[in-house]
Amino acid sequence: MWGPPGTGKTLLAKAVASQARANFIAVNGPELLSRWVGAAEQAVRELFAKARQAAPCVVFIDEIDTLVPARGQYLGDSGVSDRVVGQLLTELDGLQDCPNVLMIGATNRPSALDPAILRAGRIDLQLEVGLPDTAGRLAILQVHNQERPLNSVDLNTWATLTEGWNGADLALLSNQAALEAIREYRAQGMSDPSQIQISADHWQRAHQSILSQRR
């Protein structure tokens, strides 16, 4: 899966494992790398050995472009990158005899991947996970606010105002608005949490705060 940060690639991988009722092993590509000779290749072998033992299992490697960049690109690393790429390709070929293990990779830079990993029989399905459209943003906002005491907050309006925002941004906006309401509640000395209401003003303040941090 490839696309901008914060679009839910990890969440989608977890959903695949959940729907398949499979175990889920998640790692970041940089975590498997090491400056010690042979350590990174060993980490890759151990990862897939663990997945086979836990089968049915979904292995999710985030930032996979750091683990399998195009070979020959890093000439000053004593060939570590090339050896890691080769080891991962070997493990992927071995999965053909282990149908209960699925590997999913995620990256923001699909062009940086070694072409060999994308051929048929390895990672032969590429899915773009792009930024949500208006309907998608509305659905995300509804999920994050379905149990929150909203007072005169039009989520349709906020779905329109947040064009270009990803799922993580929308979650932050929802949480910031809730925090604004809690701060106001505490400042007024109120003692009953059930009286907290998240208003359009709280959302506006949260929105402005996030935009100011981006400048």
GUGU-170405 format. One line per 4 residues: number of its first residue (from 1); their letters; for each residue x, z, y of N, C-alpha, C, CB. Coordinates in Angstrom, 3 decimals. Glycine has a CB too. Example, Ala and Ser with C-alpha at 12.3 -4.5 7.8 and 13.67 -1.06 7.14 Angstrom:
# residues 2
1	as	13.190/7.800/-5.690/12.300/7.800/-4.500/13.200/7.800/-3.300/11.308/9.046/-4.473; 12.850/7.080/-2.250/13.670/7.140/-1.060/12.900/7.870/0.030/14.084/5.725/-0.598
//
This chain:
# residues 215
1	mwgp	0.851/0.000/-1.175/0.000/0.000/0.000/0.892/0.000/1.232/-0.965/1.221/0.001; 0.527/-0.801/2.204/1.318/-0.846/3.417/0.407/-0.855/4.633/2.234/-2.073/3.419; 0.918/-0.299/5.714/0.151/-0.234/6.947/0.734/0.818/7.868/-1.322/0.065/6.657; 0.175/0.967/9.062/0.695/1.920/10.044/0.614/3.351/9.525/-0.074/1.799/11.362
5	pgtg	1.395/4.249/10.116/1.317/5.665/9.709/-0.060/6.253/10.003/2.398/6.491/10.428; -0.459/7.218/9.196/-1.691/7.949/9.460/-2.972/7.248/9.072/-1.756/8.267/10.870; -2.886/6.162/8.316/-4.102/5.417/7.959/-4.697/5.854/6.630/-3.804/3.939/7.907; -4.096/6.839/5.969/-4.705/7.390/4.762/-4.170/6.838/3.465/-6.145/7.166/4.802
9	ktll	-2.936/6.339/3.465/-2.384/5.767/2.229/-2.215/6.850/1.153/-1.023/5.081/2.513; -1.713/8.000/1.554/-1.560/9.102/0.597/-2.914/9.564/0.086/-0.811/10.279/1.242; -3.881/9.644/0.965/-5.221/10.066/0.573/-5.834/9.087/-0.426/-6.120/10.193/1.805; -5.609/7.802/-0.216/-6.126/6.806/-1.147/-5.476/6.943/-2.522/-5.899/5.397/-0.596
13	akav	-4.175/7.217/-2.542/-3.489/7.406/-3.819/-4.053/8.617/-4.557/-1.974/7.573/-3.599; -4.320/9.685/-3.825/-4.922/10.876/-4.442/-6.316/10.555/-4.981/-4.999/12.039/-3.422; -7.051/9.728/-4.246/-8.394/9.359/-4.687/-8.344/8.550/-5.977/-9.114/8.564/-3.597; -7.345/7.672/-6.097/-7.173/6.898/-7.329/-6.958/7.832/-8.515/-5.987/5.917/-7.198
17	asqa	-6.070/8.815/-8.334/-5.786/9.772/-9.409/-7.020/10.590/-9.748/-4.634/10.703/-9.012; -7.771/10.977/-8.716/-8.973/11.771/-8.951/-10.026/10.985/-9.714/-9.547/12.256/-7.634; -10.253/9.740/-9.292/-11.248/8.915/-9.963/-10.845/8.599/-11.409/-11.461/7.621/-9.185; -9.543/8.477/-11.634/-9.048/8.178/-12.984/-8.881/9.447/-13.825/-7.711/7.433/-12.901
21	ranf	-9.128/10.602/-13.196/-8.941/11.894/-13.864/-7.523/12.000/-14.439/-9.992/12.082/-14.990; -6.584/11.609/-13.612/-5.176/11.612/-14.014/-4.408/12.642/-13.199/-4.549/10.207/-13.840; -3.275/13.071/-13.733/-2.382/13.933/-12.972/-1.786/13.146/-11.810/-1.264/14.507/-13.878; -1.342/13.856/-10.798/-0.842/13.206/-9.589/0.515/13.795/-9.230/-1.842/13.368/-8.411
25	iavn	1.524/12.940/-9.163/2.869/13.351/-8.753/3.230/12.570/-7.497/3.926/13.109/-9.898; 3.493/13.279/-6.417/3.811/12.633/-5.141/5.207/13.037/-4.687/2.766/13.003/-4.060; 5.983/12.061/-4.274/7.322/12.322/-3.723/7.536/11.403/-2.529/8.443/12.103/-4.804; 8.444/11.803/-1.647/8.892/10.938/-0.561/10.173/10.241/-0.997/9.115/11.748/0.756
29	gpel	10.280/8.965/-0.695/11.463/8.220/-1.086/12.768/8.901/-0.730/11.430/6.887/-0.465; 12.920/9.388/0.517/14.188/10.031/0.894/14.527/11.258/0.049/14.139/10.432/2.345; 13.511/11.919/-0.535/13.769/13.111/-1.343/14.588/12.784/-2.586/12.456/13.766/-1.748; 14.471/11.547/-3.063/15.158/11.172/-4.293/16.594/10.714/-4.045/14.388/10.078/-4.996
33	lsrw	16.916/10.477/-2.795/18.258/10.000/-2.475/19.240/11.162/-2.407/18.254/9.230/-1.149; 20.501/10.878/-2.723/21.535/11.904/-2.703/22.875/11.259/-2.398/21.588/12.669/-4.045; 23.746/12.031/-1.786/25.089/11.524/-1.492/25.994/11.597/-2.723/25.714/12.317/-0.335; 25.562/12.323/-3.746/26.382/12.465/-4.949/26.194/11.279/-5.870/26.043/13.758/-5.686
37	vgaa	27.277/10.777/-6.407/27.242/9.596/-7.274/26.376/9.870/-8.504/28.676/9.189/-7.703; 25.398/9.002/-8.723/24.552/9.103/-9.906/23.362/10.032/-9.767/25.364/9.547/-11.041; 23.335/10.871/-8.716/22.259/11.854/-8.579/20.916/11.193/-8.273/22.603/12.855/-7.483; 20.928/10.179/-7.416/19.680/9.513/-7.055/19.082/8.784/-8.253/19.913/8.533/-5.904
41	eqav	19.931/8.080/-9.014/19.436/7.385/-10.204/18.865/8.381/-11.211/20.563/6.558/-10.854; 19.530/9.542/-11.351/19.046/10.577/-12.253/17.700/11.121/-11.790/20.065/11.710/-12.357; 17.533/11.267/-10.477/16.263/11.758/-9.927/15.126/10.790/-10.239/16.376/11.966/-8.404; 15.410/9.493/-10.160/14.392/8.490/-10.482/14.035/8.567/-11.965/14.889/7.065/-10.118
45	relf	15.045/8.700/-12.831/14.777/8.802/-14.273/13.937/10.040/-14.589/16.099/8.848/-15.065; 14.281/11.150/-13.967/13.546/12.393/-14.226/12.111/12.308/-13.724/14.255/13.576/-13.570; 11.912/11.622/-12.604/10.560/11.454/-12.062/9.665/10.737/-13.063/10.600/10.674/-10.735; 10.150/9.638/-13.622/9.324/8.871/-14.545/9.220/9.545/-15.913/9.886/7.469/-14.701
49	akar	10.239/10.299/-16.302/10.150/11.071/-17.544/9.057/12.129/-17.418/11.513/11.736/-17.882; 9.005/12.764/-16.270/7.967/13.768/-16.006/6.583/13.130/-16.012/8.220/14.468/-14.657; 6.480/11.913/-15.438/5.196/11.210/-15.398/4.725/10.857/-16.807/5.306/9.935/-14.541; 5.634/10.430/-17.659/5.255/10.095/-19.036/4.771/11.329/-19.786/6.436/9.461/-19.779
53	qaap	5.408/12.456/-19.543/4.992/13.691/-20.201/3.626/14.154/-19.708/6.026/14.786/-19.969; 3.313/13.827/-18.446/2.051/14.264/-17.845/0.946/13.221/-17.965/2.267/14.600/-16.390; 1.209/12.120/-18.655/0.231/11.030/-18.760/-1.106/11.543/-19.332/0.792/9.888/-19.650; -2.230/11.006/-18.810/-2.327/9.966/-17.774/-1.905/10.517/-16.412/-3.769/9.408/-17.696
57	cvvf	-1.147/9.695/-15.683/-0.528/10.188/-14.459/-0.387/9.060/-13.442/0.845/10.812/-14.760; -0.576/9.422/-12.182/-0.325/8.513/-11.067/0.906/9.020/-10.320/-1.572/8.412/-10.112; 1.927/8.175/-10.213/3.132/8.503/-9.456/3.027/7.836/-8.091/4.429/8.045/-10.212; 3.102/8.634/-7.052/2.996/8.096/-5.696/4.319/8.318/-4.961/1.814/8.762/-4.921
61	idei	4.946/7.228/-4.517/6.201/7.303/-3.772/5.936/6.854/-2.335/7.315/6.423/-4.443; 5.972/7.804/-1.430/5.795/7.487/-0.012/7.133/7.042/0.580/5.229/8.713/0.767; 7.060/6.223/1.611/8.270/5.661/2.244/9.159/5.008/1.187/9.064/6.770/3.007; 8.544/4.215/0.347/9.285/3.598/-0.764/10.340/2.614/-0.264/8.319/2.881/-1.710
65	dtlv	10.195/2.155/0.976/11.194/1.222/1.518/12.564/1.872/1.657/10.740/0.693/2.874; 12.611/3.209/1.790/13.903/3.891/1.873/14.564/3.988/0.503/13.729/5.291/2.471; 13.746/3.871/-0.543/14.269/4.001/-1.903/14.674/2.656/-2.492/13.237/4.662/-2.797; 13.935/1.615/-2.161/14.225/0.287/-2.726/14.335/-0.761/-1.613/13.123/-0.126/-3.741
69	parg	15.313/-0.613/-0.705/15.513/-1.653/0.314/16.115/-2.891/-0.334/16.428/-1.142/1.465; 16.078/-3.998/0.374/16.657/-5.244/-0.135/18.112/-5.029/-0.500/16.527/-6.376/0.902; 18.487/-5.418/-1.699/19.854/-5.198/-2.165/20.858/-6.018/-1.363/19.968/-5.543/-3.645; 22.053/-5.425/-1.202/23.101/-6.059/-0.417/23.011/-5.763/1.058/23.065/-7.521/-0.620
73	qylg	21.984/-4.991/1.442/21.773/-4.708/2.856/22.687/-3.594/3.351/20.323/-4.336/3.104; 22.973/-2.613/2.476/23.801/-1.481/2.874/25.157/-1.588/2.193/23.114/-0.138/2.523; 26.126/-2.103/2.892/27.428/-2.376/2.293/28.352/-1.172/2.340/28.082/-3.539/2.989; 27.995/-0.151/3.108/28.892/0.985/3.253/28.487/2.209/2.480/29.005/1.338/4.662
77	dsgv	27.562/2.074/1.527/27.102/3.246/0.790/27.601/3.265/-0.651/25.594/3.301/0.805; 28.703/2.561/-0.927/29.311/2.524/-2.262/28.356/1.985/-3.327/29.776/3.914/-2.657; 27.390/1.191/-2.914/26.480/0.582/-3.876/25.381/1.491/-4.370/27.242/0.099/-5.026; 25.197/2.662/-3.726/24.178/3.605/-4.174/22.788/2.980/-4.092/24.233/4.891/-3.338
81	sdrv	22.478/2.346/-2.959/21.151/1.754/-2.775/20.851/0.729/-3.854/21.042/1.106/-1.398; 21.814/-0.125/-4.143/21.603/-1.152/-5.159/21.375/-0.535/-6.534/22.794/-2.103/-5.205; 22.104/0.539/-6.855/21.940/1.185/-8.155/20.579/1.863/-8.275/23.050/2.204/-8.381; 20.106/2.446/-7.179/18.794/3.087/-7.193/17.700/2.046/-7.375/18.563/3.884/-5.898
85	vgql	17.837/0.921/-6.669/16.874/-0.169/-6.838/16.852/-0.621/-8.290/17.216/-1.356/-5.909; 18.014/-0.826/-8.860/18.087/-1.253/-10.250/17.462/-0.251/-11.199/19.514/-1.493/-10.639; 17.681/1.037/-10.941/17.108/2.069/-11.811/15.584/2.085/-11.717/17.672/3.450/-11.446; 15.058/1.943/-10.505/13.602/1.942/-10.344/12.984/0.712/-11.009/13.225/1.986/-8.849
89	ltel	13.645/-0.432/-10.888/13.138/-1.633/-11.547/13.114/-1.448/-13.063/13.996/-2.855/-11.174; 14.132/-0.806/-13.594/14.173/-0.525/-15.035/13.014/0.373/-15.453/15.508/0.131/-15.416; 12.748/1.397/-14.649/11.652/2.308/-14.969/10.310/1.601/-14.895/11.662/3.505/-14.027; 10.141/0.730/-13.902/8.882/-0.006/-13.779/8.677/-0.932/-14.971/8.856/-0.813/-12.474
93	dglq	9.732/-1.593/-15.409/9.629/-2.455/-16.591/9.243/-1.628/-17.813/10.962/-3.199/-16.846; 9.738/-0.390/-17.882/9.422/0.474/-19.011/7.985/0.936/-19.021/10.319/1.659/-19.009; 7.321/0.908/-17.868/5.923/1.343/-17.801/4.984/0.377/-18.509/5.495/1.499/-16.355; 5.447/-0.841/-18.794/4.608/-1.792/-19.509/4.260/-1.270/-20.907/5.311/-3.152/-19.606
97	dcpn	5.115/-0.410/-21.449/4.852/0.200/-22.747/4.178/1.559/-22.613/6.142/0.343/-23.525; 3.830/1.929/-21.377/3.190/3.228/-21.124/2.021/3.007/-20.173/4.211/4.268/-20.527; 0.910/2.470/-20.688/-0.196/2.079/-19.815/-0.902/3.242/-19.130/-1.191/1.311/-20.601; -0.611/4.472/-19.526/-1.278/5.616/-18.918/-0.535/6.166/-17.703/-1.443/6.704/-19.939
101	vlmi	0.507/5.447/-17.252/1.225/5.846/-16.043/1.112/4.710/-15.021/2.732/6.178/-16.358; 0.657/5.052/-13.829/0.512/4.078/-12.746/1.389/4.504/-11.583/-0.974/3.946/-12.299; 2.181/3.572/-11.052/2.987/3.882/-9.881/2.403/3.201/-8.653/4.446/3.450/-10.096; 2.268/3.985/-7.585/1.789/3.476/-6.299/2.854/3.793/-5.256/0.394/4.105/-5.906
105	gatn	3.211/2.811/-4.469/4.163/3.017/-3.390/3.475/2.810/-2.046/5.367/2.067/-3.535; 4.004/3.442/-1.017/3.453/3.268/0.332/4.602/3.064/1.310/2.581/4.497/0.751; 4.381/2.186/2.262/5.421/1.893/3.246/4.804/1.423/4.553/6.393/0.835/2.708; 5.541/1.640/5.626/5.162/1.076/6.924/5.900/-0.226/7.180/5.448/2.074/8.054
109	rpsa	6.871/-0.534/6.293/7.717/-1.717/6.495/7.807/-2.523/5.193/9.142/-1.300/6.977; 6.782/-3.266/4.857/6.805/-4.015/3.591/7.910/-5.062/3.540/5.469/-4.689/3.368; 8.317/-5.573/4.691/9.356/-6.608/4.718/10.727/-6.058/4.331/9.428/-7.237/6.101; 10.885/-4.720/4.355/12.173/-4.117/4.032/12.369/-3.925/2.533/12.309/-2.790/4.735
113	ldpa	11.313/-4.114/1.727/11.411/-3.895/0.289/12.211/-4.998/-0.397/10.023/-3.807/-0.323; 12.900/-4.623/-1.470/13.603/-5.618/-2.273/12.562/-6.521/-2.938/14.530/-4.936/-3.343; 12.689/-7.832/-2.814/11.678/-8.750/-3.368/11.445/-8.570/-4.868/12.089/-10.177/-3.103; 12.463/-8.127/-5.599/12.325/-8.012/-7.051/11.264/-7.005/-7.454/13.645/-7.625/-7.668
117	ilra	11.007/-6.005/-6.588/10.050/-4.975/-6.966/8.613/-5.459/-6.824/10.264/-3.733/-6.127; 8.428/-6.570/-6.107/7.080/-7.067/-5.838/6.649/-8.174/-6.791/6.996/-7.566/-4.424; 7.497/-8.517/-7.746/7.139/-9.610/-8.639/6.101/-9.148/-9.667/8.391/-10.155/-9.349; 5.495/-10.109/-10.363/4.475/-9.805/-11.366/5.030/-8.887/-12.436/3.944/-11.089/-12.001
121	grid	4.210/-7.919/-12.831/4.620/-6.971/-13.849/5.233/-5.712/-13.295/5.574/-7.609/-14.765; 5.551/-5.710/-12.005/6.084/-4.511/-11.374/5.045/-4.027/-10.356/7.482/-4.789/-10.689; 5.350/-4.114/-9.087/4.317/-3.797/-8.096/3.718/-5.120/-7.646/4.901/-2.976/-6.870; 2.785/-5.628/-8.427/2.274/-6.980/-8.180/0.966/-6.995/-7.397/2.076/-7.695/-9.488
125	lqle	0.515/-5.843/-6.918/-0.689/-5.788/-6.085/-0.322/-5.120/-4.773/-1.855/-5.020/-6.802; -0.467/-5.857/-3.682/-0.158/-5.309/-2.360/-1.442/-5.221/-1.544/0.905/-6.181/-1.624; -1.706/-4.029/-1.027/-2.918/-3.797/-0.251/-2.552/-3.325/1.154/-3.827/-2.763/-0.952; -3.111/-3.979/2.143/-2.904/-3.537/3.521/-3.924/-2.458/3.861/-3.013/-4.729/4.513
129	vglp	-3.432/-1.328/4.344/-4.304/-0.241/4.789/-4.164/-0.183/6.308/-3.927/1.153/4.103; -5.060/-0.878/6.979/-4.955/-1.011/8.427/-5.674/0.092/9.173/-5.496/-2.336/8.857; -5.643/-0.002/10.488/-6.348/0.957/11.333/-7.856/0.790/11.160/-5.948/0.777/12.818; -8.610/1.868/11.192/-10.058/1.774/11.003/-10.748/1.080/12.170/-10.648/3.158/10.812
133	dtag	-11.816/0.349/11.858/-12.638/-0.245/12.912/-13.614/0.818/13.421/-13.406/-1.513/12.390; -14.544/0.412/14.292/-15.463/1.385/14.892/-16.274/2.120/13.842/-16.400/0.694/15.866; -16.808/1.383/12.867/-17.599/2.012/11.805/-16.735/2.965/10.979/-18.227/0.939/10.894; -15.498/2.570/10.734/-14.585/3.423/9.974/-14.244/4.694/10.734/-13.311/2.666/9.639
137	rlai	-14.010/4.563/12.041/-13.703/5.749/12.853/-14.896/6.700/12.891/-13.307/5.336/14.288; -16.090/6.138/12.969/-17.284/6.981/12.962/-17.396/7.750/11.646/-18.546/6.128/13.189; -17.151/7.062/10.541/-17.225/7.719/9.233/-16.196/8.845/9.127/-17.005/6.695/8.105; -14.995/8.608/9.645/-13.944/9.636/9.604/-14.338/10.837/10.449/-12.598/9.063/10.095
141	lqvh	-14.865/10.585/11.641/-15.293/11.677/12.505/-16.432/12.476/11.871/-15.725/11.134/13.865; -17.323/11.785/11.192/-18.436/12.477/10.536/-17.939/13.385/9.414/-19.443/11.461/9.980; -16.947/12.924/8.685/-16.388/13.739/7.602/-15.761/15.010/8.161/-15.343/12.938/6.802; -15.000/14.877/9.236/-14.288/16.032/9.780/-15.197/16.995/10.535/-13.189/15.565/10.693
145	nqer	-16.399/16.552/10.881/-17.271/17.399/11.701/-18.613/17.706/11.055/-17.506/16.743/13.023; -18.750/17.388/9.771/-20.056/17.536/9.139/-20.531/18.990/9.065/-20.012/16.954/7.755; -19.617/19.936/9.037/-20.012/21.345/8.946/-19.693/22.121/10.222/-19.320/22.003/7.764; -19.409/21.396/11.294/-19.073/22.062/12.544/-20.281/22.080/13.490/-17.876/21.366/13.216
149	plns	-20.410/23.146/14.280/-21.580/23.289/15.168/-21.441/22.441/16.433/-21.774/24.763/15.555; -21.718/21.156/16.311/-21.631/20.270/17.466/-22.866/20.416/18.341/-21.464/18.811/17.018; -22.655/20.422/19.646/-23.758/20.557/20.592/-23.717/19.389/21.564/-23.688/21.913/21.351; -24.643/18.450/21.377/-24.753/17.271/22.256/-23.484/16.425/22.239/-25.058/17.707/23.690
153	vdln	-22.869/16.283/21.072/-21.682/15.450/20.914/-22.086/14.172/20.193/-20.556/16.204/20.133; -21.903/13.036/20.836/-22.255/11.745/20.250/-21.011/11.154/19.585/-22.829/10.769/21.336; -20.942/11.260/18.267/-19.775/10.754/17.547/-19.663/9.233/17.644/-19.838/11.176/16.085; -20.782/8.556/17.831/-20.727/7.093/18.011/-19.925/6.735/19.258/-22.155/6.500/18.110
157	twat	-20.111/7.529/20.312/-19.382/7.288/21.550/-17.888/7.505/21.344/-19.903/8.200/22.667; -17.540/8.566/20.634/-16.126/8.854/20.407/-15.494/7.843/19.458/-15.957/10.262/19.852; -16.280/7.304/18.547/-15.757/6.253/17.676/-15.406/5.013/18.486/-16.776/5.901/16.580; -16.157/4.766/19.545/-15.890/3.617/20.418/-14.693/3.879/21.333/-17.131/3.290/21.261
161	lteg	-14.575/5.115/21.828/-13.516/5.453/22.778/-12.135/5.554/22.130/-13.845/6.754/23.458; -12.094/5.639/20.822/-10.813/5.872/20.136/-10.303/4.615/19.433/-10.959/7.005/19.119; -10.538/3.481/20.019/-10.034/2.233/19.426/-8.508/2.281/19.309/-10.472/1.005/20.276; -7.988/1.876/18.146/-6.561/1.895/17.909/-6.047/3.210/17.347/-5.853/1.591/19.167
165	wnga	-6.938/4.196/17.166/-6.529/5.482/16.613/-6.601/5.424/15.097/-7.414/6.629/17.159; -5.713/6.155/14.448/-5.760/6.204/12.988/-6.496/7.455/12.518/-4.337/6.168/12.399; -6.605/7.615/11.200/-7.343/8.742/10.658/-6.745/10.081/11.044/-7.410/8.636/9.172; -5.419/10.164/11.079/-4.760/11.407/11.465/-5.055/11.756/12.927/-3.245/11.295/11.243
169	dlal	-5.092/10.738/13.781/-5.413/10.968/15.196/-6.830/11.524/15.345/-5.268/9.656/16.005; -7.758/10.972/14.586/-9.160/11.399/14.678/-9.335/12.817/14.153/-10.068/10.436/13.897; -8.581/13.158/13.111/-8.627/14.532/12.599/-8.085/15.492/13.653/-7.816/14.660/11.278; -7.002/15.087/14.333/-6.427/15.914/15.386/-7.418/16.111/16.524/-5.137/15.288/15.913
173	lsnq	-8.094/15.046/16.930/-9.086/15.142/18.003/-10.186/16.131/17.632/-9.693/13.761/18.302; -10.689/16.031/16.410/-11.759/16.926/15.952/-11.287/18.378/15.945/-12.240/16.519/14.544; -10.075/18.594/15.448/-9.548/19.962/15.375/-9.259/20.529/16.761/-8.276/19.995/14.529; -8.740/19.685/17.650/-8.446/20.136/19.007/-9.725/20.522/19.747/-7.699/19.045/19.780
177	aale	-10.796/19.746/19.536/-12.069/20.072/20.177/-12.582/21.419/19.674/-13.113/18.965/19.911; -12.439/21.664/18.374/-12.859/22.948/17.814/-12.035/24.091/18.395/-12.736/22.933/16.284; -10.728/23.875/18.566/-9.867/24.905/19.146/-10.236/25.180/20.601/-8.397/24.487/19.048; -10.599/24.131/21.341/-11.035/24.323/22.727/-12.265/25.224/22.775/-11.340/22.966/23.397
181	aire	-13.190/25.017/21.841/-14.397/25.841/21.796/-14.060/27.283/21.440/-15.398/25.270/20.785; -13.146/27.475/20.510/-12.757/28.830/20.101/-12.061/29.556/21.241/-11.838/28.783/18.866; -11.186/28.855/21.965/-10.493/29.486/23.101/-11.501/29.933/24.163/-9.459/28.506/23.723; -12.470/29.082/24.431/-13.488/29.434/25.417/-14.311/30.627/24.942/-14.404/28.235/25.695
185	yraq	-14.634/30.634/23.655/-15.404/31.720/23.056/-14.656/33.042/23.200/-15.694/31.427/21.570; -13.348/33.031/22.946/-12.556/34.254/23.033/-12.381/34.693/24.483/-11.189/34.051/22.377; -12.218/33.717/25.380/-12.038/34.053/26.803/-13.275/34.720/27.381/-11.706/32.796/27.611; -14.446/34.378/26.852/-15.699/34.962/27.330/-16.002/36.302/26.675/-16.843/34.007/27.079
189	gmsd	-15.134/36.728/25.763/-15.316/38.024/25.125/-16.465/38.076/24.140/-15.523/39.056/26.157; -16.890/36.954/23.629/-17.998/36.910/22.676/-17.531/37.456/21.325/-18.543/35.458/22.524; -18.418/38.109/20.607/-18.048/38.765/19.348/-18.736/38.176/18.125/-18.364/40.225/19.430; -19.670/37.269/18.328/-20.405/36.696/17.202/-19.948/35.250/16.982/-21.945/36.759/17.455
193	psqi	-19.174/34.975/15.913/-18.676/33.611/15.676/-19.780/32.572/15.516/-17.811/33.597/14.450; -20.955/33.000/15.107/-22.053/32.054/14.919/-22.530/31.466/16.240/-23.211/32.732/14.212; -22.109/32.060/17.355/-22.522/31.552/18.660/-21.632/30.417/19.162/-22.524/32.675/19.667; -20.542/30.160/18.453/-19.637/29.100/18.891/-20.325/27.743/18.784/-18.340/29.112/18.056
197	qisa	-20.252/26.987/19.853/-20.780/25.628/19.890/-19.694/24.696/20.438/-22.083/25.551/20.762; -19.489/23.580/19.753/-18.498/22.598/20.205/-19.221/21.542/21.023/-17.734/21.947/18.995; -18.942/21.527/22.308/-19.679/20.659/23.218/-18.901/19.390/23.550/-20.012/21.408/24.494; -19.572/18.497/24.259/-18.935/17.259/24.696/-17.770/17.555/25.641/-19.961/16.343/25.384
201	dhwq	-17.882/18.655/26.401/-16.803/19.031/27.312/-15.551/19.414/26.527/-17.242/20.195/28.220; -15.716/20.107/25.407/-14.568/20.466/24.574/-13.892/19.210/24.021/-15.008/21.391/23.417; -14.704/18.244/23.630/-14.148/16.987/23.119/-13.399/16.243/24.218/-15.263/16.096/22.541; -13.950/16.264/25.429/-13.297/15.572/26.532/-11.945/16.209/26.843/-14.193/15.585/27.778
205	rahq	-11.895/17.526/26.831/-10.637/18.220/27.094/-9.603/17.932/26.000/-10.879/19.731/27.207; -10.068/17.933/24.762/-9.157/17.633/23.645/-8.628/16.213/23.748/-9.867/17.831/22.293; -9.494/15.295/24.122/-9.107/13.895/24.267/-8.054/13.729/25.353/-10.329/13.033/24.584; -8.279/14.368/26.484/-7.324/14.280/27.587/-5.985/14.917/27.220/-7.895/14.951/28.835
209	sils	-6.039/16.018/26.470/-4.804/16.684/26.057/-3.970/15.794/25.149/-5.119/17.996/25.349; -4.627/15.121/24.223/-3.904/14.238/23.297/-3.313/13.047/24.045/-4.839/13.746/22.168; -4.085/12.481/24.975/-3.591/11.333/25.737/-2.410/11.738/26.610/-4.714/10.734/26.606; -2.452/12.917/27.190/-1.338/13.359/28.042/-0.063/13.566/27.234/-1.706/14.657/28.770
213	qrr	-0.198/13.982/25.975/0.970/14.171/25.124/1.601/12.844/24.731/0.592/14.951/23.880; 0.808/11.787/24.743/1.310/10.473/24.353/2.042/9.763/25.480/0.175/9.614/23.875; 1.805/10.208/26.709/2.435/9.529/27.845/3.915/9.853/27.929/1.744/9.918/29.150
//
